[in-house]
């Protein structure tokens, strides 16, 4: 049994790539697939416990990868993202890393994909724990103002 029980949303507009991701990841994760940004956002709205989103950046749909990320972050900031793109430039990688979003070039090596996802689940768990810790600290008696 795998350590992580929270669902992983995988968004890819190329059906063959989506099927490949499903084959690679379904053994270890509860994978929820989506063929475009609109479908992915609907899946997210129906499964708010999604911890990690793997998404293509450039999709020929009404909601591109970055738009999807922005929408999800507004609802659930602890969600972790891994973006996959064939348009993978150094400046793009640096920008995404600064924003706490992992980035992988296409074609994705299955080992690197699995490592990135495992790391994203760990970051999610740490983010949730830290937010809970901050809430508890704010409730501490010494934090009360008189």
N, C-alpha and C positions, 0 to 999 in steps of 0.2 A: 504494500500500500504506500502511496506517495505521501510525502510530508505535507503538501499543500492541497487544501480542499476547496479553496476559493476558485471561482471560474476565471478562465482566461479568454478574453475576447480577441478573435483573430479576424482582421479586416483586410481583404485582398480582392481587387476587382478582376484579377485573372483567375478564372476557375481552376486551371491546372495548378497554379501556385497555391491556391487555397487548399486544394486537395492534398498537395504535397505537405503543407504545414500540418494539416489534420493528421496525416499518416505519421509524421514525425512526433507530434506532440500529444496525440490522444492516448498514448500508452501511459503517460505520466501526469496528464492534466485533464481537468474537466473543460474541454474546449467548446466555446460558442462561436460558430463561424458567421461571417457576414460578407456579402459580395460588394457592398458599397457603404459609403458613409451614412447615408440615410438609414439603411437597414441596421447598421452597427449602433446608431444612436437609439433606435427603437429597442434593440436587444438590451442595450445598457439601461434604458429606462425601465425595462421589465426585470432586470437582474442587477439591482443596485449593489450587490455584494461582489461584483467584478472588481478584482484587485489589480489586474494587469491587462493592458491593451497592446496588442501587436498590430500595427497598422502600416499599410503602404502610405506613402506621403502623397504621391501624385496619382489621383484617381479621376477618371473621366466621369465624375458624378457631381451631383449638386452639393455634396458635403465632402470636401477634400480632407486629407489626413490631419493637417494642422487645424482646420476648422472643427473637426471632430474632437480633437484633443482639447481645444479651448472650451467647447460646450461641456465636455465631461468634467473638466477641472472646476468649472463654475459650480457644478452639482456636488462633486466628490473630489476634493483636492488631494486626498491621499492616493488616488489612483496613479499607478505607475505606467509609463508608456515606453514602448520600443518601436521606433520608426524604422522602416525598411525602405530603401530607395535606390534606384539605379543612378539618380542624380545626386551623387554623394561627393561633395566638395569639402575641403578642409574647413572652410569658414562655416559651412552648414553644420558640420560635426561639432565644432566649437560652440556655436550658438545653442544647439540642442543640449549639449553637455552642461552648459551654464544653467539651463532651465530645468535640469534634473531629468532629462529625457534621454534614454539610451538610443543609440543610432547604429544601424547595421547596413552595410552595402549589399545590393543585389548583385549576383546571386549569393544567397546566404548559405554558409556552411552549417550543416545540422548541429555540429558540436558547439559552434559559436552561438547559434540560436538558442540551444538548450541552456547554455551558460548565462546568456543575457536574460532569459526568462527566470531562471532560478534567482539571479541577482535582483531582478525586479520584484519578485515575491518577498525576498528578504528586505528590500528597501520599503516595501509596502508595510510589512509587519513592524519594522522599526518606526516608520512614520506614524502609524496608528498608536503604537506604544508611547511615543513621545508626546503626541497630542493628548492622550489620556493622562500622562504624567503631568503635563502642564495644567490640565483641568484640576487635578488633585492638589497641586501646589497652590493654585488660586483659592481653593477651598480651605487651606490650612489656617488654623487659628491665628498664627502670627501675621497672616496676610490681611486680616480684617482691619478696617479703618474705623476708628471711633470718633 
